Amino acid sequence: MNAHIEPQIISFGGKPAFAVIPWDEYQMLISNRQELDIWFPNDVVKANSRGVSLITAWREHFEMTQAELAAKCEMKQASIARLEKGHAGARRSTLARIAAAMGIMVEQLIE
């Protein structure tokens, strides 16, 4: 379908309740859903813009110490410190452990 079709708005009680969109647009939206679900709190964004690593920014957002995060990840505190300073390149599997410990997605730790 090449022609753009405006969404159909269905009202309930005088207020918009549903939007009907073309199937191709719906498929595009759900295929990109993971990208749409990535969010960052303002304090994480501000810290990262000051040069703080995303691991540090998120850890501080959750008010965790390096030792607390390390314990949740079953890692050493020194390893967390190295990752936060950027001295060690983090594998995706390591980032996944850290993300899981903080209850966020690994994509939220990738700079």
C-alpha positions as CSV (number, residue, x, y, z in Angstrom):
1,M,0.0,0.0,0.0
2,N,1.7,3.2,-1.2
3,A,-1.1,5.7,-0.5
4,H,-1.1,7.3,3.0
5,I,-4.3,6.6,4.8
6,E,-5.2,8.8,7.8
7,P,-5.9,6.9,11.0
8,Q,-9.6,6.4,11.8
9,I,-10.4,7.8,15.3
10,I,-13.2,6.0,17.2
11,S,-14.7,8.0,20.0
12,F,-16.4,6.7,23.2
13,G,-18.3,9.1,25.4
14,G,-17.3,12.0,23.2
15,K,-13.6,11.4,23.7
16,P,-11.1,9.6,21.3
17,A,-10.8,6.0,22.5
18,F,-9.2,4.1,19.6
19,A,-7.1,4.8,16.5
20,V,-7.3,2.4,13.5
21,I,-4.2,2.5,11.4
22,P,-3.1,0.7,8.2
23,W,-1.7,-2.7,8.8
24,D,1.8,-1.8,7.4
25,E,2.1,1.1,9.8
26,Y,1.1,-1.2,12.7
27,Q,3.7,-3.7,11.7
28,M,6.4,-1.0,11.5
29,L,5.4,0.2,15.0
30,I,5.6,-3.2,16.6
31,S,8.9,-4.1,14.8
32,N,10.5,-1.0,16.3
33,R,8.9,-1.4,19.7
34,Q,12.1,-2.2,21.6
35,E,13.6,1.1,20.4
36,L,10.5,2.9,21.5
37,D,10.7,1.4,25.0
38,I,14.2,2.7,25.7
39,W,14.0,5.6,28.2
40,F,16.4,7.5,30.4
41,P,15.5,9.5,33.5
42,N,16.6,13.1,33.5
43,D,19.2,12.6,36.2
44,V,20.8,9.8,34.2
45,V,20.9,11.9,31.0
46,K,22.4,14.9,32.9
47,A,25.1,12.7,34.6
48,N,26.0,11.1,31.3
49,S,26.2,14.4,29.5
50,R,28.8,15.5,32.2
51,G,30.9,12.5,31.2
52,V,29.7,10.0,33.8
53,S,29.4,6.5,32.4
54,L,25.9,5.1,32.0
55,I,26.7,2.4,34.5
56,T,27.6,5.0,37.1
57,A,24.6,7.2,36.2
58,W,22.1,4.4,36.5
59,R,23.8,3.1,39.7
60,E,23.6,6.5,41.3
61,H,20.0,6.9,40.0
62,F,19.1,3.8,42.0
63,E,21.1,5.1,45.0
64,M,23.4,2.0,45.0
65,T,27.0,1.8,45.9
66,Q,29.5,0.0,43.7
67,A,29.7,-2.7,46.4
68,E,25.9,-3.2,46.4
69,L,25.8,-3.4,42.6
70,A,28.7,-5.8,42.5
71,A,27.0,-8.1,45.0
72,K,23.8,-8.1,43.0
73,C,25.8,-8.9,39.8
74,E,28.0,-11.5,41.6
75,M,31.0,-9.5,40.6
76,K,33.9,-7.8,42.4
77,Q,33.5,-4.1,43.4
78,A,36.8,-3.4,41.6
79,S,35.4,-4.8,38.4
80,I,32.4,-2.4,38.6
81,A,34.8,0.5,39.3
82,R,36.9,-0.4,36.2
83,L,33.8,-0.6,34.0
84,E,32.5,2.7,35.3
85,K,35.8,4.4,34.5
86,G,36.0,2.9,31.1
87,H,39.2,1.1,31.7
88,A,37.7,-2.2,30.7
89,G,35.5,-2.8,27.7
90,A,32.3,-4.4,28.9
91,R,31.0,-7.5,27.1
92,R,27.3,-7.5,26.3
93,S,26.9,-10.5,28.7
94,T,28.5,-8.4,31.5
95,L,26.2,-5.4,30.7
96,A,23.3,-7.8,30.7
97,R,24.2,-8.9,34.3
98,I,24.5,-5.3,35.4
99,A,21.2,-4.3,33.7
100,A,19.4,-7.2,35.3
101,A,20.7,-6.3,38.7
102,M,19.3,-2.8,38.2
103,G,16.1,-3.9,36.5
104,I,16.8,-2.0,33.3
105,M,17.4,-3.1,29.7
106,V,21.0,-3.7,28.5
107,E,20.3,-1.1,25.7
108,Q,20.1,1.5,28.5
109,L,23.7,0.9,29.3
110,I,25.2,1.1,25.8
111,E,26.8,4.4,25.1
